[in-house]
Amino acid sequence: MKVLLAAVVLPLTFAGAGAAAYYPSTVKTTTVTVRAKDFSFVLSRRSVPHGRITFVIRNVGHTPHDFAIAGHTSSHVQPGKSTRLTVTLKRGRYPYKCTVDSHAKLGMKGVLQVT
């Protein structure tokens, strides 16, 4: 009985160890806080390391805004509310903007440096 139990437990133990190598439990994510005002963005960081980046967008203005970068756009954020947008970026310079109406032309745009 003990031999049979070991035969079942050992393969499961090694399978779990192998799975951890392929699916790491912690992926480093950089967080950038974005304050959307009428009509500008204030980012907590202007430069971030490449990889997974979560933008926490908080609308402190009086009109709805969104945040677009590298082909990804957050949901519209109502005044006083917030949302998140997570993207994976390679090294480079990435323009960002608000896609609502003419907000980008009014100043809601910039460039994020990814190192």
C-alpha positions in Angstrom: 0.0 0.0 0.0 2.8 2.4 0.9 4.6 1.7 -2.4 1.4 2.3 -4.4 0.9 5.7 -2.6 4.5 6.7 -3.3 4.0 5.8 -7.0 1.1 8.2 -7.2 2.5 11.1 -5.1 6.0 11.3 -6.6 4.9 11.9 -10.2 2.4 14.6 -9.0 5.2 16.3 -7.0 7.5 16.4 -10.0 4.7 17.5 -12.3 4.0 20.4 -10.0 7.6 21.4 -10.0 7.7 21.3 -13.8 4.6 23.3 -14.1 6.0 26.1 -11.9 8.9 26.4 -14.3 6.6 27.0 -17.2 4.0 29.1 -15.4 5.7 31.4 -12.9 3.4 32.6 -10.2 4.9 36.1 -10.1 5.3 38.2 -13.3 6.8 41.6 -12.6 4.4 44.4 -13.4 5.2 48.1 -13.3 2.4 50.3 -12.2 2.0 53.8 -13.6 -0.6 56.1 -12.1 -2.3 58.4 -14.6 -4.3 61.5 -13.6 -6.6 62.6 -16.4 -7.5 66.3 -16.1 -9.3 68.6 -18.4 -7.2 68.6 -20.7 -3.9 67.0 -19.7 -2.4 63.8 -18.3 0.0 63.6 -15.3 1.9 60.3 -15.2 3.7 59.1 -12.0 6.6 58.0 -14.2 7.8 59.1 -17.6 10.1 56.2 -18.1 9.4 52.5 -17.3 11.3 49.2 -17.8 10.0 47.0 -20.7 7.5 44.3 -19.9 4.1 44.3 -18.3 2.8 47.7 -17.3 -0.5 48.5 -15.6 -1.8 52.0 -16.0 -4.1 53.1 -13.2 -6.2 55.9 -14.7 -8.0 58.3 -12.4 -10.2 61.0 -13.9 -9.8 64.1 -11.7 -11.5 66.3 -14.4 -15.1 67.2 -15.2 -15.6 65.3 -18.5 -15.1 61.6 -19.5 -11.6 60.6 -20.6 -9.8 57.4 -21.7 -6.1 56.5 -22.1 -4.7 54.9 -25.3 -1.2 53.5 -25.8 0.3 51.0 -28.3 -3.0 50.1 -29.9 -4.8 49.5 -26.5 -7.4 51.9 -25.1 -9.0 51.9 -21.7 -12.7 52.2 -21.1 -14.1 55.7 -20.7 -13.6 57.0 -17.2 -16.2 59.2 -15.8 -15.3 62.1 -13.5 -14.2 60.9 -10.1 -13.8 57.3 -11.2 -10.8 55.1 -12.2 -10.0 52.2 -14.3 -6.9 50.0 -15.2 -5.2 49.2 -18.5 -2.5 46.5 -18.6 -0.2 46.2 -21.6 3.1 44.5 -22.4 5.6 46.9 -24.1 9.0 46.4 -25.6 11.8 49.0 -25.4 11.0 52.2 -27.3 9.0 55.4 -27.2 5.2 55.0 -27.1 2.9 58.0 -27.7 -0.2 58.0 -25.5 -3.4 60.1 -25.8 -7.1 60.5 -24.9 -9.2 59.4 -27.8 -12.4 61.2 -26.6 -13.4 64.0 -29.1 -10.6 66.4 -29.6 -9.0 66.0 -26.2 -5.6 65.0 -27.6 -5.5 68.2 -29.7 -6.3 70.1 -26.5 -3.2 68.6 -24.7 -4.1 65.1 -23.6 -1.1 63.4 -25.1 2.5 62.6 -24.5 5.2 60.0 -24.9 6.3 57.2 -22.5 9.9 56.0 -22.7 10.2 52.2 -22.2 13.8 51.0 -21.4 
